[in-house]
Amino acid sequence: MDNIITNITSEQLRAAATIKDQIAALEADLAAILGGAAAAPPAAPAGSVTGKKRGRKPGSKNKSTSDSGAPAKKSAKRKMSPEGRARIIAAQKARWAKAKAGK
């Protein structure tokens, strides 16, 4: 930033000051017209993306309703067999034992 200021001419500095004054005058006029509602919008939080909306895009093929407009039927909740659950438990216990052995 310092290099920009030291590399500009006095004419450029005057022009920048004039433009800045014009902007301030226009903002004051706008505030007077809108009744003081022309204040600068609050800064967006860090990491936010402006102009993007959450959720499904319009025209998405992944609809939550059937073609007739009725809500789509939910599929039956899948259930895990006791054997499958036992395999997962055994695998997790093995991971825990390996992690404890590594310490």
C-alpha positions in Angstrom: 0.0 0.0 0.0 2.9 2.4 0.8 4.3 1.9 -2.7 1.1 3.0 -4.3 1.0 6.2 -2.3 4.6 7.1 -3.0 4.3 6.3 -6.8 1.3 8.6 -7.6 1.6 12.1 -8.8 0.1 15.1 -7.2 -2.5 15.4 -10.0 -3.6 11.8 -9.4 -3.9 12.5 -5.7 -6.0 15.5 -6.4 -8.2 13.6 -8.7 -8.6 10.8 -6.2 -9.6 13.3 -3.5 -12.1 14.9 -5.8 -13.7 11.6 -6.6 -13.8 10.7 -2.9 -15.5 14.0 -2.2 -18.1 13.3 -4.9 -18.8 9.9 -3.5 -19.3 11.3 -0.1 -21.7 14.0 -1.4 -23.7 11.4 -3.4 -23.9 9.1 -0.4 -25.2 12.0 1.7 -27.8 12.8 -1.0 -28.9 9.2 -1.2 -29.2 9.1 2.6 -31.4 12.2 2.5 -33.6 10.7 -0.2 -34.0 7.4 1.5 -34.4 8.9 5.0 -31.1 7.8 6.4 -31.4 4.2 5.3 -28.5 4.4 2.9 -25.9 3.4 5.5 -23.3 1.0 4.3 -24.4 -2.7 4.6 -22.8 -4.6 7.4 -19.7 -6.6 6.4 -20.3 -10.2 5.6 -18.9 -12.7 8.2 -15.6 -14.4 7.3 -16.1 -17.4 5.1 -19.5 -16.5 3.9 -20.4 -16.6 0.2 -22.7 -13.9 -1.1 -25.2 -14.6 -3.8 -25.3 -18.3 -3.0 -28.4 -20.0 -1.6 -28.5 -23.2 0.4 -30.6 -26.2 -0.6 -31.6 -27.7 -3.9 -31.1 -25.8 -7.1 -34.2 -24.8 -9.1 -34.9 -27.5 -11.7 -33.1 -30.2 -9.8 -34.0 -33.7 -10.8 -33.8 -34.9 -7.2 -37.4 -34.1 -6.1 -38.9 -34.7 -2.8 -42.4 -35.2 -4.3 -43.7 -37.6 -6.9 -44.7 -36.5 -10.4 -48.3 -36.1 -9.3 -47.2 -33.6 -6.7 -47.9 -35.9 -3.7 -45.1 -36.4 -1.2 -42.8 -39.2 -2.1 -43.1 -42.4 -0.1 -40.3 -43.0 2.3 -38.5 -46.3 1.9 -38.6 -48.7 4.9 -35.8 -48.2 7.4 -33.0 -50.6 6.8 -32.1 -52.9 9.7 -28.7 -54.4 10.4 -28.5 -58.0 11.1 -27.0 -59.1 14.5 -24.1 -60.7 12.6 -23.3 -57.5 10.8 -23.4 -55.5 14.0 -21.1 -58.0 15.7 -18.6 -57.7 12.8 -18.6 -53.9 13.1 -18.1 -54.0 16.9 -15.2 -56.5 16.5 -13.6 -54.3 13.9 -13.9 -51.2 16.1 -12.5 -53.0 19.1 -9.5 -54.1 16.9 -9.0 -50.4 15.8 -9.1 -49.3 19.5 -6.6 -52.0 20.5 -4.3 -51.0 17.7 -4.5 -47.3 18.6 -3.7 -48.1 22.3 -0.8 -50.3 21.3 0.7 -47.5 19.2 0.9 -45.1 22.2 
